[in-house]
Amino acid sequence: MTVSSPPNFGLVTKTAIVASEHILAPAKADYLSTLGLDYLVGNCAGLVEQFNDFVDHKGGTGGHDPIDPGFLGVVFTMVQIYSQQVTLAQQRWIDEVTAASRVPVLASRIRNSSRHFGDAGESGVPAMLRSGVKDEVVKEFDQLADEVLGALELSSGDHR
């Protein structure tokens, strides 16, 4: 299982991490979101250590094995596109995370689209399943899916 969870560290995120083999963190290309990424990595390491210590302390009872979810990376979402490029203000944050963060950065970007995401919560149907047109946003999600699947294939090849 792969988890995609926002870069915060609440109960939902912790539960998803414990249940997952891989972590994909969506983030907005801004100061607070990028600041939270290294925080997320550190907290994940602490959670994994705490969980594994608990499992070890209990002697592995209850059917729990140690966990070791790996970071697939961060995907930047809600990006603003101008002339087919991410805006300079957001590109600055993407470049900073790429250079300085402990989290790999995926090449895929998902643009902000009120047409696709504005009423997604109301309908209960994922935005990409409602779209009958293969526009730029749908293509970006397709590219992200291909990139994630490729990373998972590489990851599973490392364990053989």
FENQUI-V172514 format. One record per helix or strand of 3 or more residues. SS is the DSSP state (helix for helix, strand for strand). FROM is the first residue (numbers start at 1). TO is the last residue. If there is no record, write none. Layout:
{{SS | FROM | TO} {SS | FROM | TO}}
//
This chain:
{{strand | 2 | 4} {helix | 11 | 18} {strand | 22 | 28} {helix | 31 | 57} {helix | 61 | 63} {strand | 70 | 79} {helix | 88 | 100} {strand | 105 | 111} {helix | 114 | 117} {helix | 120 | 123} {helix | 127 | 130} {helix | 136 | 158}}
//
